[in-house]
């Protein structure tokens, strides 16, 4: 361990987004000394690493901490990204949470010869008994190596997309049809651009059904508490939108609006994008996911005797668009007028600052069970499926943080235990 004098505290939480703030709230409620380190501003991802028109995908009554409501958002409405950032900033100030902004953690190492960890930052070192890595799931934008940089196209990740006006003139290819991809594609198409959308495997729940939002349905049907994704669906995205007041994502509607749907983008050569033969299959799989939730909801209503208005029209799907029934397999990007490619292809993680043996696997992903690593005192928070389907959502991360705060409390009890004097005497006599 370095001899440099270090600040001391019980817990260091790294990351000041929704995960770090949830952790701080629970630690504060328990009177546990801690600091939260955030390299930018509170909830920076919501402030600057989202497109301008983004709103939350869940209604305000659901996508929040149980301890605080949104101040200026209808409970059944969808908070803007600015409102979400302000929500977390207000919570930090109201609860006087010890968040230090503009401070980057550059390394975490185990202390030698003493318990705990040394957290090195660009503002000095901190020694702590416990460390929570709460940097979240959106760390490193991931762009597949399909179209080379020298192809003469502007290629950006959805993380860097702000609005249609920033894009070069010409058509746009959006790769990835989860929530981000479909919302970005629709926005660009409404601006008057030609848009192609590459669609992979996806789930597409109804935005609402029989007067209840899909978040409510996933709750009462127990789907938020699923511990792992269904077999074969580990990399399936979810297509749902709170944009324009919230609506069900139907790829038929996107095609009818003028967006050309494609299958998966597989490879690129000589200006031509080669496309997988999976578009019909992906659309059909999403349709079945949608219809199966409707059927489960109907059964739940009947079983529980609920008086919710029938919605038979929701079960009727429109005709298959031409671009689905006769899918494009090869696309000459220049001939199609495409000048920009937006990759809505997810994120990887970056724990290069975490130098604690045994907490990361060979891919650099956390080794953990419900956020508890095999190294005592090291925890992870904010990752998808950390404990359940809802773990990466605002409300879900709050519950995961509560569990980790309980685990830290248990370890503090063991740490602080001292045998009573009578027990020491009894041992001495025996």
KELUM-274870 format. One record per residue (C-alpha): residue in three letters; x, y, z; residue number from 1. Coordinates in pm, 1 decimal. Layout:
! KELUM-274870
{atom "ALA" {X Y Z} NUM}
...
//
This chain:
! KELUM-274870
{atom "UNK" {0.0 0.0 0.0} 1}
{atom "UNK" {120.7 349.5 -81.3} 2}
{atom "UNK" {245.4 565.1 204.4} 3}
{atom "UNK" {63.7 867.4 65.0} 4}
{atom "UNK" {-178.1 1007.6 320.7} 5}
{atom "UNK" {-532.2 919.8 222.8} 6}
{atom "UNK" {-875.8 1030.7 326.0} 7}
{atom "UNK" {-1072.5 756.2 501.6} 8}
{atom "UNK" {-1439.6 662.7 488.5} 9}
{atom "UNK" {-1641.6 345.3 515.7} 10}
{atom "UNK" {-1779.2 320.1 161.7} 11}
{atom "UNK" {-1676.6 468.6 -170.4} 12}
{atom "UNK" {-1944.6 459.9 -439.5} 13}
{atom "UNK" {-1808.3 513.8 -789.5} 14}
{atom "UNK" {-2062.8 671.4 -1022.8} 15}
{atom "UNK" {-2317.0 947.3 -960.7} 16}
{atom "UNK" {-2598.1 832.4 -1187.4} 17}
{atom "UNK" {-2917.8 658.9 -1082.4} 18}
{atom "UNK" {-2728.7 360.6 -935.8} 19}
{atom "UNK" {-2484.4 565.5 -730.3} 20}
{atom "UNK" {-2756.5 796.4 -602.2} 21}
{atom "UNK" {-2975.0 500.9 -501.7} 22}
{atom "UNK" {-2679.9 350.0 -314.0} 23}
{atom "UNK" {-2607.8 679.1 -141.5} 24}
{atom "UNK" {-2969.4 719.8 -31.2} 25}
{atom "UNK" {-2972.4 379.0 136.7} 26}
{atom "UNK" {-2632.0 426.4 299.8} 27}
{atom "UNK" {-2735.8 769.1 428.5} 28}
{atom "UNK" {-3057.1 629.3 573.1} 29}
{atom "UNK" {-2843.5 377.3 765.4} 30}
{atom "UNK" {-2594.8 637.6 885.1} 31}
{atom "UNK" {-2303.9 481.0 696.3} 32}
{atom "UNK" {-2019.3 720.1 618.9} 33}
{atom "UNK" {-1951.7 728.3 246.2} 34}
{atom "UNK" {-1871.0 938.7 -58.0} 35}
{atom "UNK" {-2000.3 916.4 -414.0} 36}
{atom "UNK" {-1749.0 999.6 -687.1} 37}
{atom "UNK" {-1884.0 1128.1 -1018.6} 38}
{atom "UNK" {-1643.2 1235.8 -1290.3} 39}
{atom "UNK" {-1896.2 1471.6 -1453.6} 40}
{atom "UNK" {-2226.5 1599.4 -1315.3} 41}
{atom "UNK" {-2502.8 1417.8 -1130.6} 42}
{atom "UNK" {-2691.7 1198.4 -1380.6} 43}
{atom "UNK" {-2459.2 1308.4 -1660.9} 44}
{atom "UNK" {-2575.5 1034.6 -1898.1} 45}
{atom "UNK" {-2928.5 1176.4 -1888.4} 46}
{atom "UNK" {-2795.2 1528.2 -1946.3} 47}
{atom "UNK" {-2553.6 1488.2 -2236.0} 48}
{atom "UNK" {-2535.7 1128.6 -2356.2} 49}
{atom "UNK" {-2889.7 1105.3 -2489.2} 50}
{atom "UNK" {-3066.4 1250.6 -2792.6} 51}
{atom "UNK" {-3249.8 1579.7 -2747.9} 52}
{atom "UNK" {-3608.5 1452.4 -2762.9} 53}
{atom "UNK" {-3560.2 1147.1 -2540.6} 54}
{atom "UNK" {-3821.7 1075.4 -2275.9} 55}
{atom "UNK" {-3833.1 793.2 -2023.4} 56}
{atom "UNK" {-3972.0 466.2 -2155.2} 57}
{atom "UNK" {-4184.0 414.1 -1843.6} 58}
{atom "UNK" {-4450.6 640.2 -1691.2} 59}
{atom "UNK" {-4349.3 872.3 -1408.4} 60}
{atom "UNK" {-4550.8 682.6 -1146.8} 61}
{atom "UNK" {-4333.9 378.1 -1215.5} 62}
{atom "UNK" {-3988.6 498.5 -1330.7} 63}
{atom "UNK" {-3882.1 662.2 -1005.8} 64}
{atom "UNK" {-3749.6 586.6 -658.3} 65}
{atom "UNK" {-4023.3 489.9 -409.4} 66}
{atom "UNK" {-3907.4 777.6 -187.2} 67}
{atom "UNK" {-3955.5 1063.4 -434.1} 68}
{atom "UNK" {-4208.2 1152.0 -703.0} 69}
{atom "UNK" {-4145.4 1362.7 -1012.5} 70}
{atom "UNK" {-4235.5 1722.6 -937.0} 71}
{atom "UNK" {-4359.8 1849.9 -1274.3} 72}
{atom "UNK" {-4460.7 1538.1 -1464.6} 73}
{atom "UNK" {-4804.9 1380.5 -1484.6} 74}
{atom "UNK" {-4783.1 1040.0 -1311.7} 75}
{atom "UNK" {-4901.3 870.3 -1631.6} 76}
{atom "UNK" {-4674.7 1085.9 -1849.2} 77}
{atom "UNK" {-4317.4 1029.4 -1957.3} 78}
{atom "UNK" {-4045.2 1249.1 -1810.3} 79}
{atom "UNK" {-3808.3 1424.7 -2048.4} 80}
{atom "UNK" {-3437.6 1358.0 -2012.6} 81}
{atom "UNK" {-3396.7 1701.2 -1851.9} 82}
{atom "UNK" {-3669.0 1625.3 -1599.4} 83}
{atom "UNK" {-3500.5 1295.3 -1512.0} 84}
{atom "UNK" {-3164.4 1468.7 -1457.5} 85}
{atom "UNK" {-3333.8 1735.8 -1244.8} 86}
{atom "UNK" {-3513.7 1463.7 -1046.9} 87}
{atom "UNK" {-3181.0 1314.2 -937.9} 88}
{atom "UNK" {-3020.1 1652.5 -875.6} 89}
{atom "UNK" {-3313.0 1751.4 -653.6} 90}
{atom "UNK" {-3289.0 1423.7 -461.5} 91}
{atom "UNK" {-2915.9 1474.9 -398.9} 92}
{atom "UNK" {-2977.6 1825.7 -267.2} 93}
{atom "UNK" {-3288.3 1740.9 -62.8} 94}
{atom "UNK" {-3117.3 1452.1 116.0} 95}
{atom "UNK" {-2776.7 1622.0 126.9} 96}
{atom "UNK" {-2612.8 1317.3 -27.2} 97}
{atom "UNK" {-2229.7 1327.5 -25.9} 98}
{atom "UNK" {-2180.5 1335.5 -403.6} 99}
{atom "UNK" {-1853.4 1481.8 -531.0} 100}
{atom "UNK" {-1878.5 1586.5 -893.1} 101}
{atom "UNK" {-1584.2 1640.6 -1124.2} 102}
{atom "UNK" {-1382.7 1366.7 -951.2} 103}
{atom "UNK" {-1264.2 1060.0 -1144.8} 104}
{atom "UNK" {-1163.7 732.2 -985.7} 105}
{atom "UNK" {-848.5 620.4 -1167.2} 106}
{atom "UNK" {-781.4 295.0 -982.3} 107}
{atom "UNK" {-911.0 69.5 -707.3} 108}
{atom "UNK" {-670.2 -171.5 -538.1} 109}
{atom "UNK" {-681.6 -388.8 -228.2} 110}
{atom "UNK" {-491.4 -259.3 70.8} 111}
{atom "UNK" {-193.5 -470.9 171.7} 112}
{atom "UNK" {-172.2 -569.4 535.8} 113}
{atom "UNK" {-503.1 -406.3 626.5} 114}
{atom "UNK" {-865.5 -442.8 533.9} 115}
{atom "UNK" {-1035.6 -251.8 259.3} 116}
{atom "UNK" {-935.8 -75.4 -58.0} 117}
{atom "UNK" {-738.7 222.7 -183.6} 118}
{atom "UNK" {-937.5 433.0 -429.2} 119}
{atom "UNK" {-707.8 661.6 -623.8} 120}
{atom "UNK" {-870.8 966.2 -782.5} 121}
{atom "UNK" {-755.3 1272.9 -968.3} 122}
{atom "UNK" {-824.7 1463.5 -645.7} 123}
{atom "UNK" {-634.3 1237.9 -406.5} 124}
{atom "UNK" {-658.8 892.6 -249.5} 125}
{atom "UNK" {-936.9 748.4 -33.0} 126}
{atom "UNK" {-916.4 437.6 185.7} 127}
{atom "UNK" {-1246.4 256.5 238.1} 128}
{atom "UNK" {-1364.1 -71.7 382.5} 129}
{atom "UNK" {-1615.5 -117.0 100.0} 130}
{atom "UNK" {-1637.2 -10.8 -265.2} 131}
{atom "UNK" {-1947.4 -9.1 -485.2} 132}
{atom "UNK" {-1890.1 14.7 -860.2} 133}
{atom "UNK" {-2207.1 192.0 -975.4} 134}
{atom "UNK" {-2097.8 307.6 -1319.9} 135}
{atom "UNK" {-2403.3 150.9 -1483.0} 136}
{atom "UNK" {-2461.4 -44.1 -1804.9} 137}
{atom "UNK" {-2397.8 235.0 -2059.4} 138}
{atom "UNK" {-2020.6 268.7 -2036.3} 139}
{atom "UNK" {-1859.3 203.4 -2375.3} 140}
{atom "UNK" {-2056.9 246.3 -2699.2} 141}
{atom "UNK" {-2029.4 -71.3 -2904.0} 142}
{atom "UNK" {-2006.1 -52.8 -3283.5} 143}
{atom "UNK" {-1968.9 -382.0 -3473.1} 144}
{atom "UNK" {-1678.4 -399.9 -3716.7} 145}
{atom "UNK" {-1894.7 -427.3 -4027.7} 146}
{atom "UNK" {-1853.4 -109.7 -4232.9} 147}
{atom "UNK" {-1489.4 11.0 -4246.1} 148}
{atom "UNK" {-1404.8 369.9 -4160.2} 149}
{atom "UNK" {-1269.4 427.0 -4511.2} 150}
{atom "UNK" {-1610.7 351.6 -4666.4} 151}
{atom "UNK" {-1676.5 725.0 -4693.4} 152}
{atom "UNK" {-1979.8 724.0 -4463.2} 153}
{atom "UNK" {-2042.3 913.5 -4143.8} 154}
{atom "UNK" {-2080.5 651.1 -3872.5} 155}
{atom "UNK" {-2188.6 736.7 -3518.2} 156}
{atom "UNK" {-2325.1 548.2 -3220.9} 157}
{atom "UNK" {-2671.8 630.0 -3091.4} 158}
{atom "UNK" {-2491.8 762.2 -2783.0} 159}
{atom "UNK" {-2368.8 1054.5 -2997.4} 160}
{atom "UNK" {-2692.0 1121.0 -3185.0} 161}
{atom "UNK" {-2870.8 1441.9 -3079.5} 162}
{atom "UNK" {-3114.1 1537.5 -3357.5} 163}
{atom "UNK" {-3161.8 1510.5 -3735.3} 164}
{atom "UNK" {-3007.3 1852.6 -3795.5} 165}
{atom "UNK" {-2660.8 1730.5 -3692.1} 166}
{atom "UNK" {-2652.6 1469.9 -3968.8} 167}
{atom "UNK" {-2506.8 1501.0 -4317.4} 168}
{atom "UNK" {-2751.2 1549.4 -4602.3} 169}
{atom "UNK" {-2886.4 1229.1 -4750.3} 170}
{atom "UNK" {-3037.7 907.1 -4628.8} 171}
{atom "UNK" {-2972.5 734.4 -4297.7} 172}
{atom "UNK" {-2927.5 371.1 -4201.2} 173}
{atom "UNK" {-3011.0 291.4 -3839.0} 174}
{atom "UNK" {-2878.6 -43.7 -3719.9} 175}
{atom "UNK" {-3058.6 -186.2 -3416.9} 176}
{atom "UNK" {-3430.1 -186.1 -3342.7} 177}
{atom "UNK" {-3450.8 -166.3 -2966.7} 178}
{atom "UNK" {-3604.9 133.6 -2794.6} 179}
{atom "UNK" {-3328.2 371.8 -2903.8} 180}
{atom "UNK" {-3311.0 254.7 -3265.4} 181}
{atom "UNK" {-3683.9 270.9 -3338.1} 182}
{atom "UNK" {-3726.4 613.8 -3176.1} 183}
{atom "UNK" {-3425.7 761.2 -3357.8} 184}
{atom "UNK" {-3532.4 612.0 -3692.3} 185}
{atom "UNK" {-3886.2 748.7 -3654.9} 186}
{atom "UNK" {-3762.4 1095.1 -3559.1} 187}
{atom "UNK" {-3526.0 1113.6 -3857.1} 188}
{atom "UNK" {-3798.2 993.0 -4095.1} 189}
{atom "UNK" {-4036.5 1262.8 -3966.2} 190}
{atom "UNK" {-3770.1 1522.7 -4047.8} 191}
{atom "UNK" {-3802.1 1431.3 -4415.2} 192}
{atom "UNK" {-3505.3 1195.3 -4453.7} 193}
{atom "UNK" {-3499.1 857.6 -4621.7} 194}
{atom "UNK" {-3443.3 594.6 -4350.7} 195}
{atom "UNK" {-3352.2 226.0 -4352.6} 196}
{atom "UNK" {-3379.0 33.9 -4025.1} 197}
{atom "UNK" {-3198.0 -296.2 -3962.2} 198}
{atom "UNK" {-3414.6 -507.8 -3731.2} 199}
{atom "UNK" {-3276.9 -787.1 -3513.6} 200}
{atom "UNK" {-3448.9 -1013.1 -3258.5} 201}
{atom "UNK" {-3665.1 -808.7 -3024.2} 202}
{atom "UNK" {-3951.6 -806.0 -2778.4} 203}
{atom "UNK" {-4224.0 -546.3 -2832.0} 204}
{atom "UNK" {-4472.9 -524.9 -2546.6} 205}
{atom "UNK" {-4786.8 -314.7 -2585.1} 206}
{atom "UNK" {-4741.5 37.9 -2457.0} 207}
{atom "UNK" {-5074.0 -2.9 -2284.2} 208}
{atom "UNK" {-5353.4 -258.0 -2289.7} 209}
{atom "UNK" {-5701.3 -243.2 -2140.6} 210}
{atom "UNK" {-5625.1 89.8 -1968.6} 211}
{atom "UNK" {-5301.9 -25.1 -1800.4} 212}
{atom "UNK" {-4943.2 54.9 -1903.9} 213}
{atom "UNK" {-4714.9 -235.4 -1988.3} 214}
{atom "UNK" {-4505.7 -154.5 -1679.0} 215}
{atom "UNK" {-4812.3 -235.7 -1470.3} 216}
{atom "UNK" {-4872.5 -556.8 -1662.0} 217}
{atom "UNK" {-4513.8 -673.8 -1623.1} 218}
{atom "UNK" {-4547.7 -605.7 -1251.5} 219}
{atom "UNK" {-4872.0 -790.0 -1180.1} 220}
{atom "UNK" {-4770.7 -1078.8 -1406.2} 221}
{atom "UNK" {-4441.2 -1117.3 -1218.2} 222}
{atom "UNK" {-4226.1 -1052.3 -1523.1} 223}
{atom "UNK" {-4018.3 -772.4 -1370.3} 224}
{atom "UNK" {-3892.0 -1022.6 -1113.3} 225}
{atom "UNK" {-3761.7 -1277.8 -1362.6} 226}
{atom "UNK" {-3410.0 -1361.0 -1242.6} 227}
{atom "UNK" {-3262.4 -1439.0 -1585.6} 228}
{atom "UNK" {-3362.6 -1385.3 -1949.0} 229}
{atom "UNK" {-3551.7 -1670.2 -2114.4} 230}
{atom "UNK" {-3324.4 -1926.8 -2278.7} 231}
{atom "UNK" {-3207.3 -1800.1 -2617.3} 232}
{atom "UNK" {-3315.1 -1441.1 -2543.6} 233}
{atom "UNK" {-3000.1 -1317.1 -2372.5} 234}
{atom "UNK" {-2930.7 -1064.3 -2650.1} 235}
{atom "UNK" {-3288.9 -975.4 -2742.3} 236}
{atom "UNK" {-3365.6 -603.0 -2726.4} 237}
{atom "UNK" {-3694.1 -448.8 -2616.2} 238}
{atom "UNK" {-3877.5 -207.4 -2844.5} 239}
{atom "UNK" {-4096.9 24.2 -2640.0} 240}
{atom "UNK" {-4146.2 399.3 -2652.7} 241}
{atom "UNK" {-4266.9 684.9 -2436.9} 242}
{atom "UNK" {-4216.4 931.2 -2725.0} 243}
{atom "UNK" {-4508.7 1146.7 -2839.4} 244}
{atom "UNK" {-4710.8 1054.1 -2533.6} 245}
{atom "UNK" {-4625.5 684.3 -2554.6} 246}
{atom "UNK" {-4728.4 429.5 -2814.0} 247}
{atom "UNK" {-4687.5 64.3 -2900.6} 248}
{atom "UNK" {-4396.1 3.4 -3136.1} 249}
{atom "UNK" {-4528.7 -178.4 -3443.0} 250}
{atom "UNK" {-4281.4 -224.6 -3726.3} 251}
{atom "UNK" {-4572.1 -226.0 -3972.7} 252}
{atom "UNK" {-4642.6 132.2 -3873.5} 253}
{atom "UNK" {-4277.7 222.5 -3921.0} 254}
{atom "UNK" {-4279.5 66.3 -4269.0} 255}
{atom "UNK" {-4607.4 240.3 -4358.3} 256}
{atom "UNK" {-4455.1 573.8 -4253.5} 257}
{atom "UNK" {-4185.2 528.4 -4517.6} 258}
{atom "UNK" {-3904.3 354.1 -4328.1} 259}
{atom "UNK" {-3753.4 59.8 -4516.1} 260}
{atom "UNK" {-3707.2 -236.4 -4284.8} 261}
{atom "UNK" {-3408.8 -468.7 -4323.9} 262}
{atom "UNK" {-3288.1 -782.6 -4155.0} 263}
{atom "UNK" {-2967.6 -794.7 -3957.5} 264}
{atom "UNK" {-2665.6 -613.7 -4101.0} 265}
{atom "UNK" {-2418.3 -898.8 -4148.0} 266}
{atom "UNK" {-2128.8 -777.3 -4362.6} 267}
{atom "UNK" {-2011.7 -512.3 -4605.3} 268}
{atom "UNK" {-1804.7 -526.2 -4923.1} 269}
{atom "UNK" {-1753.1 -292.6 -5219.2} 270}
{atom "UNK" {-2016.7 -47.2 -5107.3} 271}
{atom "UNK" {-2280.9 -314.4 -5054.4} 272}
{atom "UNK" {-2434.3 -408.2 -4718.7} 273}
{atom "UNK" {-2517.2 -779.0 -4699.7} 274}
{atom "UNK" {-2829.7 -841.9 -4495.8} 275}
{atom "UNK" {-2946.1 -1150.5 -4310.7} 276}
{atom "UNK" {-3250.8 -1351.9 -4412.5} 277}
{atom "UNK" {-3414.5 -1302.6 -4074.3} 278}
{atom "UNK" {-3644.4 -1000.7 -4102.5} 279}
{atom "UNK" {-3970.6 -1196.6 -4126.9} 280}
{atom "UNK" {-3860.2 -1420.2 -3841.0} 281}
{atom "UNK" {-3766.0 -1126.9 -3621.0} 282}
{atom "UNK" {-4095.2 -946.0 -3689.5} 283}
{atom "UNK" {-4294.0 -1265.0 -3623.4} 284}
{atom "UNK" {-4107.2 -1324.9 -3297.3} 285}
{atom "UNK" {-4181.0 -970.7 -3181.5} 286}
{atom "UNK" {-4546.5 -1011.8 -3278.0} 287}
{atom "UNK" {-4574.4 -1331.6 -3075.4} 288}
{atom "UNK" {-4415.4 -1161.5 -2775.0} 289}
{atom "UNK" {-4674.3 -882.4 -2807.1} 290}
{atom "UNK" {-4970.7 -1116.2 -2848.9} 291}
{atom "UNK" {-4860.9 -1348.6 -2570.0} 292}
{atom "UNK" {-4861.3 -1059.2 -2323.1} 293}
{atom "UNK" {-5211.9 -964.0 -2433.7} 294}
{atom "UNK" {-5328.1 -1322.0 -2375.8} 295}
{atom "UNK" {-5168.4 -1334.3 -2032.0} 296}
{atom "UNK" {-5326.8 -1001.1 -1944.4} 297}
{atom "UNK" {-5671.5 -1125.6 -2051.5} 298}
{atom "UNK" {-5630.5 -1437.8 -1839.0} 299}
{atom "UNK" {-5520.5 -1228.0 -1540.1} 300}
{atom "UNK" {-5823.4 -1000.8 -1574.4} 301}
{atom "UNK" {-6063.7 -1293.1 -1591.6} 302}
{atom "UNK" {-5896.7 -1480.6 -1305.5} 303}
{atom "UNK" {-5906.1 -1177.4 -1077.5} 304}
{atom "UNK" {-6247.6 -1047.2 -1179.7} 305}
{atom "UNK" {-6116.2 -704.8 -1284.1} 306}
{atom "UNK" {-6344.7 -457.3 -1457.8} 307}
{atom "UNK" {-6110.4 -336.7 -1731.9} 308}
{atom "UNK" {-6248.9 -244.9 -2076.7} 309}
{atom "UNK" {-6201.7 -511.4 -2346.8} 310}
{atom "UNK" {-5968.1 -421.9 -2633.3} 311}
{atom "UNK" {-6019.8 -686.8 -2903.7} 312}
{atom "UNK" {-5873.7 -462.6 -3175.6} 313}
{atom "UNK" {-5532.8 -480.5 -3007.3} 314}
{atom "UNK" {-5509.2 -846.9 -3112.7} 315}
{atom "UNK" {-5547.4 -763.8 -3482.1} 316}
{atom "UNK" {-5220.3 -719.8 -3670.8} 317}
{atom "UNK" {-5205.7 -535.4 -4000.0} 318}
{atom "UNK" {-5083.6 -679.5 -4330.0} 319}
{atom "UNK" {-4717.1 -755.0 -4377.4} 320}
{atom "UNK" {-4533.6 -466.8 -4548.3} 321}
{atom "UNK" {-4367.1 -532.6 -4883.2} 322}
{atom "UNK" {-4022.0 -476.5 -4735.1} 323}
{atom "UNK" {-4092.6 -766.7 -4497.6} 324}
{atom "UNK" {-4257.2 -1010.1 -4740.9} 325}
{atom "UNK" {-3991.0 -939.8 -5006.2} 326}
{atom "UNK" {-3690.0 -843.1 -4793.2} 327}
{atom "UNK" {-3380.4 -673.6 -4930.5} 328}
{atom "UNK" {-3074.7 -896.9 -4901.5} 329}
{atom "UNK" {-2815.0 -662.9 -5053.8} 330}
{atom "UNK" {-2817.7 -285.5 -5026.2} 331}
{atom "UNK" {-2590.2 -59.5 -5227.7} 332}
{atom "UNK" {-2558.5 225.3 -4979.4} 333}
{atom "UNK" {-2453.6 489.2 -5232.2} 334}
{atom "UNK" {-2732.4 396.6 -5474.3} 335}
{atom "UNK" {-2980.4 416.8 -5185.1} 336}
{atom "UNK" {-2852.0 765.6 -5102.9} 337}
{atom "UNK" {-2733.5 663.8 -4757.1} 338}
{atom "UNK" {-2468.7 899.9 -4619.5} 339}
{atom "UNK" {-2496.6 830.3 -4245.9} 340}
{atom "UNK" {-2506.2 511.9 -4037.3} 341}
{atom "UNK" {-2627.7 524.6 -3676.4} 342}
{atom "UNK" {-2537.7 221.2 -3471.0} 343}
{atom "UNK" {-2797.9 160.0 -3198.4} 344}
{atom "UNK" {-2611.7 -153.9 -3100.1} 345}
{atom "UNK" {-2570.6 -126.5 -2726.8} 346}
{atom "UNK" {-2282.2 -81.2 -2490.4} 347}
{atom "UNK" {-1993.7 -267.9 -2334.0} 348}
{atom "UNK" {-1837.8 -217.1 -1992.4} 349}
{atom "UNK" {-1508.7 -58.2 -1893.0} 350}
{atom "UNK" {-1364.6 -152.3 -1556.1} 351}
{atom "UNK" {-1003.8 -88.1 -1656.7} 352}
{atom "UNK" {-966.2 119.6 -1338.8} 353}
{atom "UNK" {-1060.0 -178.0 -1118.4} 354}
{atom "UNK" {-738.7 -359.6 -1023.3} 355}
{atom "UNK" {-879.4 -612.6 -777.3} 356}
{atom "UNK" {-801.5 -976.2 -869.3} 357}
{atom "UNK" {-1100.6 -1206.3 -892.9} 358}
{atom "UNK" {-1380.7 -954.0 -948.4} 359}
{atom "UNK" {-1375.1 -950.9 -1330.9} 360}
{atom "UNK" {-1394.7 -1241.4 -1572.9} 361}
{atom "UNK" {-1180.3 -1290.2 -1882.6} 362}
{atom "UNK" {-1411.2 -1058.0 -2081.1} 363}
{atom "UNK" {-1379.2 -781.2 -1824.7} 364}
{atom "UNK" {-1733.6 -829.5 -1691.5} 365}
{atom "UNK" {-1809.0 -837.8 -1318.1} 366}
{atom "UNK" {-1809.8 -1168.2 -1135.4} 367}
{atom "UNK" {-2101.0 -1124.0 -896.4} 368}
{atom "UNK" {-2420.9 -1263.1 -753.0} 369}
{atom "UNK" {-2685.9 -996.6 -696.1} 370}
{atom "UNK" {-2402.7 -743.4 -701.5} 371}
{atom "UNK" {-2186.7 -916.8 -439.8} 372}
{atom "UNK" {-1842.0 -1007.7 -573.2} 373}
{atom "UNK" {-1624.4 -1298.3 -450.5} 374}
{atom "UNK" {-1386.0 -1043.3 -295.9} 375}
{atom "UNK" {-1527.2 -929.7 40.4} 376}
{atom "UNK" {-1616.7 -562.2 38.3} 377}
{atom "UNK" {-1641.3 -520.4 -341.4} 378}
{atom "UNK" {-1987.1 -470.6 -493.9} 379}
{atom "UNK" {-2146.3 -390.6 -830.4} 380}
{atom "UNK" {-2468.1 -201.6 -900.1} 381}
{atom "UNK" {-2672.7 -81.3 -1197.9} 382}
{atom "UNK" {-2610.6 -369.8 -1437.3} 383}
{atom "UNK" {-2883.5 -537.2 -1644.8} 384}
{atom "UNK" {-3026.9 -847.9 -1480.5} 385}
{atom "UNK" {-2820.4 -788.6 -1165.7} 386}
{atom "UNK" {-3097.6 -949.4 -963.5} 387}
{atom "UNK" {-3400.3 -932.1 -1193.5} 388}
{atom "UNK" {-3535.4 -801.4 -1521.3} 389}
{atom "UNK" {-3593.7 -458.2 -1370.0} 390}
{atom "UNK" {-3239.8 -409.9 -1237.9} 391}
{atom "UNK" {-3125.2 -149.6 -1490.3} 392}
{atom "UNK" {-3440.6 62.0 -1455.3} 393}
{atom "UNK" {-3466.9 355.6 -1214.5} 394}
{atom "UNK" {-3701.3 178.4 -973.9} 395}
{atom "UNK" {-3517.7 -153.5 -1003.4} 396}
{atom "UNK" {-3175.3 -15.1 -920.3} 397}
{atom "UNK" {-3319.4 137.1 -600.5} 398}
{atom "UNK" {-3423.1 -207.7 -479.4} 399}
{atom "UNK" {-3087.4 -359.9 -577.4} 400}
{atom "UNK" {-2911.2 -80.9 -387.3} 401}
{atom "UNK" {-3120.1 -159.5 -80.8} 402}
{atom "UNK" {-3003.9 -521.5 -95.1} 403}
{atom "UNK" {-2637.5 -417.2 -120.3} 404}
{atom "UNK" {-2678.4 -170.9 167.1} 405}
{atom "UNK" {-2812.9 -461.3 374.3} 406}
{atom "UNK" {-2511.8 -673.6 276.4} 407}
{atom "UNK" {-2273.1 -394.8 375.4} 408}
{atom "UNK" {-2460.3 -364.4 705.6} 409}
{atom "UNK" {-2409.3 -734.6 772.7} 410}
{atom "UNK" {-2037.9 -708.1 702.3} 411}
{atom "UNK" {-2008.5 -399.7 924.0} 412}
{atom "UNK" {-2163.1 -601.9 1209.1} 413}
{atom "UNK" {-1896.1 -870.6 1174.3} 414}
{atom "UNK" {-1623.0 -609.2 1141.3} 415}
{atom "UNK" {-1727.4 -428.6 1457.4} 416}
{atom "UNK" {-1782.5 -737.6 1670.8} 417}
{atom "UNK" {-1574.8 -751.6 1990.5} 418}
{atom "UNK" {-1612.0 -1042.9 2236.2} 419}
{atom "UNK" {-1755.6 -941.8 2571.8} 420}
{atom "UNK" {-1525.5 -937.0 2879.5} 421}
{atom "UNK" {-1710.4 -1231.8 3037.5} 422}
{atom "UNK" {-1654.5 -1441.0 2728.0} 423}
{atom "UNK" {-1284.8 -1353.9 2726.6} 424}
{atom "UNK" {-1256.8 -1455.2 3094.3} 425}
{atom "UNK" {-1441.2 -1781.5 3029.5} 426}
{atom "UNK" {-1200.9 -1862.3 2749.2} 427}
{atom "UNK" {-901.9 -1780.2 2968.3} 428}
{atom "UNK" {-1026.9 -2012.6 3245.7} 429}
{atom "UNK" {-1097.2 -2298.2 3009.3} 430}
//
